[in-house]
């Protein structure tokens, strides 16, 4: 009896990966083993960088808040400590947005903290 190999399924599996690697450079797009390794490595980078993205954005927000706070005569750490002490629950993302796009609102928050 001849050997039975399911070429339809295995070819479909390979085509699916090769379709995902379209646009890669050189052999990474059309040589099966290279493409598969590249694609798998890309998945690990994607997982890692979804975590790093959160760190990067938090660092950016802190830099923006610090720059705006210093224009108001406070450092970032003093401002955050005063916000906590005053019981103002506002996160860094919103504070950074206020600092960039609504400086008068940010100034009002800082003034509120200074008086408290």
Secondary structure, 3 states (H helix, E strand, C coil): CCCCCCHHHHHHHHHHHHHHCCCCCHHHHCCHHHHHHHHHHHHHHHHHHHHHHHHHHHHHHHHHHHHHHHHCCCCHHHHHHHHHHHCCCCCHHHHHHHHHHCHHHHHHHHHHHHHC
